[in-house]
Amino acid sequence: MAENIKLEVVTPEKYVVDEEVQIAVAPGVLGEFGVLIGHTPFLTTLKTGTVRFTDVNGTERFVFVSGGFAEALPDKVTVLAESAERRSDIDIERAQAAQERAQNRLAQEKAEDVDFVRAKAALERAINRIRLAGTK
């Protein structure tokens, strides 16, 4: 049996994941990457998306992350995310409301008080959360 690697997914408020896993896959800004035990050390920026991992029992699990960084070491992966939540903790109604608010902001083409970059980021987060919560 192969060795496991430690996975930590941390936000400024809490630890979302702190456990041994077989493999961790995260959404890097240059593409998705996977980490197994013995991985070459590296640091990368994350984009909004899903961290997938296989726990020690072989069950695939999912965590939504929004921004941040990931550090891979030979025996540990640390994800420092701006926000993160396990799939089971996603409030789909709240995510749908956030999606609707962001779409309404983006529809206001000439509004001077709308921050379009922020609205696009909010829409991307909402869509990713809804997509993750809807998969089984």
NUVEXTOR-222063 format. One line per 3 residues: number of its first residue (from 1); their letters; for each residue x, y, z of N, C-alpha, C. Coordinates in pm, 1 decimal. Example, Ala and Ser with C-alpha at 12.3 -4.5 7.8 and 13.67 -1.06 7.14 Angstrom:
2
1 = as = 1319.0:-569.0:780.0:1230.0:-450.0:780.0:1320.0:-330.0:780.0  1285.0:-225.0:708.0:1367.0:-106.0:714.0:1290.0:3.0:787.0 $
***
This chain:
136
1 = mae = 83.7:-117.2:0.0:0.0:0.0:0.0:88.5:123.9:0.0  53.4:222.2:-81.9:131.0:345.2:-95.0:112.8:432.9:28.6  211.9:516.0:52.2:203.4:610.9:162.6:105.3:722.0:127.8 $
4 = nik = 57.2:787.8:231.0:-36.0:898.7:212.8:35.8:1031.2:233.9  -27.4:1136.7:187.4:25.8:1270.8:201.2:-71.0:1352.9:286.1  -17.7:1443.8:363.7:-100.6:1530.4:448.4:-158.9:1643.2:361.9 $
7 = lev = -289.7:1666.9:373.9:-355.8:1776.7:303.2:-416.1:1871.5:406.5  -382.7:1999.6:390.5:-442.8:2104.4:472.2:-505.0:2206.9:377.8  -632.6:2236.6:399.3:-700.1:2345.3:328.6:-741.4:2442.8:437.5 $
10 = vtp = -684.0:2563.3:430.0:-698.8:2660.4:537.4:-748.0:2793.5:480.4  -840.3:2856.8:551.4:-884.2:2993.0:519.2:-840.3:3082.5:634.9  -856.5:3212.9:621.4:-822.4:3299.3:734.7:-903.5:3268.4:861.0 $
13 = eky = -1019.1:3205.1:845.4:-1105.2:3176.9:959.8:-1088.7:3037.6:1020.8  -1052.5:2936.7:937.6:-1057.0:2799.3:990.3:-981.8:2700.0:902.4  -960.2:2582.0:958.7:-913.5:2466.7:882.1:-1036.6:2400.6:822.4 $
16 = vvd = -1036.8:2380.8:691.5:-1148.1:2313.7:625.4:-1116.2:2165.5:610.0  -989.6:2134.4:579.8:-942.7:1996.7:569.9:-808.3:1989.0:640.8  -790.2:1884.2:717.9:-663.1:1857.2:785.5:-655.8:1706.5:805.2 $
19 = eev = -611.6:1636.1:699.0:-611.0:1490.1:705.6:-511.6:1428.9:607.3  -486.2:1302.0:627.1:-401.9:1225.5:536.0:-486.6:1185.7:415.5  -429.0:1196.1:295.3:-499.9:1159.8:172.4:-406.6:1081.3:80.6 $
22 = qia = -465.2:1010.9:-14.5:-385.2:937.6:-112.4:-331.1:1030.6:-219.8  -416.8:1123.6:-266.3:-380.5:1219.3:-370.8:-464.8:1345.3:-352.7  -406.1:1458.3:-387.7:-478.6:1585.6:-386.7:-462.0:1650.0:-523.7 $
25 = vap = -571.8:1703.6:-578.0:-571.2:1770.7:-708.7:-632.6:1908.7:-688.4  -561.9:2012.6:-734.9:-607.2:2149.7:-711.1:-604.7:2232.5:-839.5  -682.7:2342.5:-843.1:-692.0:2427.1:-962.4:-587.6:2539.7:-963.9 $
28 = gvl = -469.9:2511.8:-1013.8:-367.0:2615.2:-1025.2:-399.6:2711.9:-1137.2  -343.1:2832.1:-1131.4:-371.5:2930.5:-1236.2:-316.7:2886.0:-1371.6  -217.0:2799.7:-1372.8:-161.9:2750.2:-1499.8:-220.4:2614.5:-1538.0 $
31 = gef = -317.2:2568.7:-1460.3:-380.9:2440.4:-1487.5:-391.0:2357.4:-1361.8  -473.4:2255.7:-1370.6:-494.1:2165.9:-1258.8:-367.4:2085.1:-1233.8  -336.4:2059.4:-1107.1:-218.7:1979.6:-1074.0:-253.2:1879.2:-964.4 $
34 = gvl = -185.6:1767.0:-966.4:-205.6:1663.8:-865.9:-78.1:1642.0:-786.4  -94.4:1604.4:-660.2:19.8:1583.6:-572.7:5.2:1449.1:-500.8  109.7:1370.1:-512.3:122.4:1243.3:-440.5:239.4:1255.5:-343.8 $
37 = igh = 254.4:1158.1:-256.5:368.5:1154.5:-165.2:498.1:1159.7:-246.0  594.7:1236.8:-197.7:723.8:1247.2:-264.6:729.5:1351.5:-374.3  626.0:1434.4:-386.6:621.2:1535.3:-493.0:734.0:1637.1:-477.6 $
40 = tpf = 782.9:1688.0:-588.8:882.3:1795.0:-588.1:819.5:1921.4:-528.0  889.2:1989.7:-439.8:833.0:2110.7:-379.3:805.0:2220.1:-482.5  692.1:2287.0:-467.5:659.8:2403.8:-549.2:551.1:2485.7:-481.3 $
43 = ltt = 538.3:2610.2:-526.3:437.2:2702.2:-476.9:365.2:2759.1:-598.0  232.1:2768.2:-591.3:157.0:2822.3:-703.7:35.8:2899.7:-655.2  -12.7:2986.8:-739.7:-135.6:3060.1:-714.6:-252.7:2974.0:-760.1 $
46 = lkt = -363.8:2983.8:-688.3:-482.8:2907.1:-723.4:-585.8:2996.0:-790.6  -668.5:2933.5:-873.0:-785.3:3002.4:-926.0:-907.9:2943.1:-858.0  -1020.7:3006.9:-876.0:-1144.9:2956.6:-819.7:-1176.2:2821.3:-880.9 $
49 = gtv = -1210.2:2724.8:-797.9:-1241.7:2591.5:-847.7:-1255.6:2490.3:-735.5  -1223.1:2366.5:-767.4:-1242.7:2255.7:-674.6:-1111.9:2184.4:-644.4  -1087.0:2163.2:-515.8:-979.2:2074.1:-473.7:-1043.8:1936.9:-457.5 $
52 = rft = -991.8:1840.8:-531.9:-1039.6:1702.1:-520.9:-932.9:1621.9:-449.2  -976.1:1529.3:-365.5:-878.6:1442.2:-301.2:-942.5:1307.5:-271.2  -857.3:1207.8:-264.0:-900.9:1073.1:-229.9:-853.8:1046.7:-88.4 $
55 = dvn = -948.4:1021.7:1.5:-911.2:999.8:140.9:-846.6:862.2:158.7  -803.1:832.1:279.9:-730.5:707.4:304.8:-816.6:584.0:281.6  -949.4:600.1:279.5:-1040.2:488.0:253.6:-1073.5:472.3:105.6 $
58 = gte = -1018.2:561.2:21.3:-1043.5:552.6:-122.4:-1164.4:630.9:-169.8  -1224.4:711.0:-83.5:-1340.8:791.7:-120.8:-1295.3:925.3:-176.1  -1349.2:962.2:-293.8:-1315.2:1092.2:-352.0:-1399.9:1199.7:-285.1 $
61 = rfv = -1333.9:1308.7:-241.6:-1401.6:1416.9:-172.2:-1367.5:1549.5:-240.0  -1447.3:1652.8:-212.4:-1436.2:1778.3:-285.0:-1448.1:1898.1:-190.8  -1369.4:2002.4:-222.4:-1374.1:2127.7:-147.5:-1368.8:2241.7:-247.9 $
64 = fvs = -1463.6:2334.9:-237.7:-1462.1:2455.7:-320.3:-1357.6:2549.5:-262.0  -1273.5:2607.9:-349.5:-1177.2:2709.4:-305.6:-1188.1:2830.6:-397.5  -1165.3:2945.0:-337.2:-1166.3:3069.6:-413.0:-1036.0:3141.7:-385.3 $
67 = ggf = -949.9:3141.4:-485.5:-823.7:3212.4:-475.5:-730.0:3157.2:-369.8  -611.9:3215.2:-364.4:-515.0:3173.9:-265.2:-392.3:3110.8:-327.6  -324.6:3030.3:-246.9:-199.5:2967.5:-287.5:-197.4:2822.4:-243.9 $
70 = aea = -114.0:2743.1:-311.3:-91.2:2605.2:-270.4:59.1:2581.1:-264.8  101.0:2512.5:-160.7:240.4:2472.7:-147.3:244.8:2321.2:-141.3  321.1:2262.7:-232.0:340.0:2118.3:-231.7:479.3:2088.2:-177.7 $
73 = lpd = 485.5:1997.5:-84.6:611.2:1947.2:-30.2:609.9:1796.4:-47.1  720.8:1729.5:-29.6:721.8:1583.7:-49.9:622.8:1506.4:37.2  587.6:1560.9:155.7:499.2:1488.1:246.4:371.5:1564.7:283.9 $
76 = kvt = 349.6:1682.5:220.5:236.8:1765.8:261.8:195.7:1863.3:151.9  64.5:1888.5:141.7:10.2:1991.4:52.8:-69.8:2087.1:140.3  -36.7:2215.2:130.4:-109.5:2316.5:204.9:-176.7:2410.6:106.1 $
79 = vla = -307.0:2425.4:119.9:-383.9:2518.5:38.9:-427.2:2631.7:131.2  -378.4:2751.7:101.5:-417.7:2871.9:175.5:-515.5:2947.1:87.2  -644.0:2932.6:115.7:-748.2:2987.2:28.7:-815.0:3109.3:91.1 $
82 = esa = -857.1:3200.3:4.8:-933.5:3315.5:51.4:-1064.4:3269.2:114.4  -1128.1:3170.6:50.2:-1246.2:3106.7:107.4:-1248.7:2962.3:60.5  -1309.6:2876.9:139.9:-1318.2:2734.6:106.4:-1433.4:2672.0:183.4 $
85 = err = -1497.3:2575.4:120.7:-1601.3:2500.7:190.7:-1616.5:2362.8:127.8  -1641.2:2266.6:214.0:-1666.6:2131.1:166.5:-1796.4:2129.2:85.6  -1803.6:2036.5:-7.5:-1923.7:2028.8:-92.1:-2050.0:2016.8:-7.7 $
88 = sdi = -2044.5:1938.2:97.3:-2162.3:1916.5:181.5:-2205.2:2042.5:256.6  -2117.0:2141.0:268.7:-2148.1:2263.6:341.7:-2198.0:2377.1:252.1  -2200.5:2355.6:121.4:-2242.5:2461.5:29.7:-2393.4:2481.1:39.4 $
91 = die = -2433.0:2604.8:63.3:-2574.0:2643.4:65.8:-2611.5:2682.3:-77.5  -2677.3:2591.8:-147.8:-2703.9:2613.2:-290.3:-2797.5:2732.0:-312.8  -2892.7:2755.0:-224.0:-2982.2:2869.8:-239.9:-2904.2:3000.3:-227.7 $
94 = raq = -2811.5:3005.8:-133.8:-2728.0:3125.0:-117.8:-2640.0:3146.2:-240.8  -2586.4:3037.4:-294.1:-2502.7:3046.3:-413.7:-2584.1:3092.9:-534.1  -2705.5:3043.8:-546.0:-2791.6:3087.0:-656.6:-2828.6:3235.0:-643.6 $
97 = aaq = -2851.1:3281.5:-521.6:-2880.7:3423.2:-499.7:-2758.7:3508.4:-535.0  -2640.1:3462.5:-500.8:-2517.4:3534.6:-534.9:-2497.9:3539.3:-685.7  -2530.1:3429.1:-753.4:-2519.5:3425.9:-899.2:-2614.8:3527.9:-961.4 $
100 = era = -2735.0:3532.3:-911.7:-2833.8:3626.2:-965.9:-2791.0:3771.6:-942.8  -2740.0:3802.1:-823.1:-2692.8:3938.2:-794.4:-2578.8:3977.4:-888.2  -2484.8:3886.1:-908.5:-2370.0:3914.7:-995.0:-2414.9:3934.1:-1139.5 $
103 = qnr = -2507.4:3851.3:-1185.5:-2557.4:3866.1:-1322.7:-2629.5:3999.7:-1340.0  -2704.7:4041.9:-1239.0:-2774.1:4171.5:-1245.6:-2674.4:4286.5:-1250.7  -2568.4:4276.8:-1172.4:-2465.8:4381.8:-1175.1:-2399.5:4389.4:-1311.8 $
106 = laq = -2367.5:4274.4:-1367.8:-2301.0:4271.5:-1497.8:-2391.8:4318.9:-1610.6  -2522.6:4307.5:-1591.2:-2617.4:4351.0:-1693.7:-2629.4:4502.8:-1700.0  -2580.1:4570.6:-1598.7:-2585.9:4717.6:-1594.9:-2465.0:4774.5:-1668.9 $
109 = eka = -2472.0:4778.2:-1799.3:-2357.9:4813.7:-1884.5:-2294.6:4948.0:-1853.4  -2374.0:5048.2:-1824.6:-2317.7:5182.5:-1809.9:-2322.5:5234.7:-1666.8  -2346.8:5148.2:-1572.2:-2352.5:5193.0:-1433.2:-2211.9:5225.6:-1383.5 $
112 = edv = -2195.3:5346.8:-1333.9:-2063.7:5390.4:-1288.5:-2025.7:5331.0:-1153.6  -2124.2:5293.2:-1074.6:-2095.1:5243.0:-941.5:-2076.5:5090.9:-937.2  -2077.9:5023.3:-1052.1:-2061.0:4878.1:-1056.3:-1914.1:4843.9:-1082.1 $
115 = dfv = -1857.7:4763.4:-995.3:-1721.5:4713.0:-1013.1:-1733.1:4582.3:-1092.4  -1710.1:4589.8:-1223.5:-1732.2:4474.7:-1311.0:-1635.6:4360.7:-1282.1  -1512.7:4390.3:-1245.3:-1415.8:4284.4:-1213.5:-1463.6:4205.8:-1092.3 $
118 = rak = -1508.4:4279.1:-992.7:-1558.6:4213.8:-871.1:-1685.3:4133.3:-900.0  -1773.0:4187.3:-982.9:-1896.8:4117.5:-1018.0:-1867.2:3989.6:-1096.1  -1769.7:3995.7:-1188.4:-1731.8:3874.6:-1262.8:-1674.5:3768.6:-1169.7 $
121 = aal = -1592.4:3810.6:-1072.4:-1534.7:3716.7:-976.6:-1644.6:3653.3:-890.8  -1742.6:3733.3:-849.4:-1854.4:3681.5:-770.2:-1935.4:3580.7:-851.4  -1956.8:3611.1:-978.4:-2029.8:3518.8:-1065.0:-1954.2:3388.1:-1081.1 $
124 = era = -1823.9:3395.8:-1102.0:-1742.7:3274.2:-1115.6:-1749.0:3189.7:-988.7  -1739.5:3252.4:-872.0:-1747.8:3178.2:-745.3:-1883.9:3109.7:-732.4  -1989.9:3183.5:-761.5:-2125.0:3127.9:-748.8:-2145.7:3009.8:-842.8 $
127 = inr = -2102.4:3024.0:-966.6:-2118.4:2915.2:-1064.4:-2041.8:2791.6:-1020.6  -1918.8:2809.1:-973.1:-1838.7:2695.0:-927.0:-1901.5:2627.5:-805.6  -1953.9:2706.1:-712.2:-2017.6:2648.4:-593.9:-2142.9:2569.9:-632.8 $
130 = irl = -2223.6:2626.3:-722.0:-2346.7:2557.9:-766.5:-2311.2:2428.7:-838.6  -2212.1:2436.3:-927.7:-2169.8:2317.7:-1003.0:-2122.7:2207.3:-908.6  -2040.5:2243.2:-810.4:-1988.8:2143.4:-716.2:-2100.7:2085.4:-630.2 $
133 = agt = -2189.6:2170.6:-578.7:-2297.9:2123.7:-493.8:-2395.2:2033.9:-569.0  -2407.2:2055.0:-699.8:-2501.0:1977.3:-779.3:-2449.3:1842.5:-823.9  -2315.9:1817.7:-811.7:-2260.8:1688.5:-852.7:-2266.9:1591.1:-737.8 $
136 = k = -2284.0:1468.5:-770.2:-2289.4:1364.5:-665.6:-2184.7:1260.2:-688.3 $
***
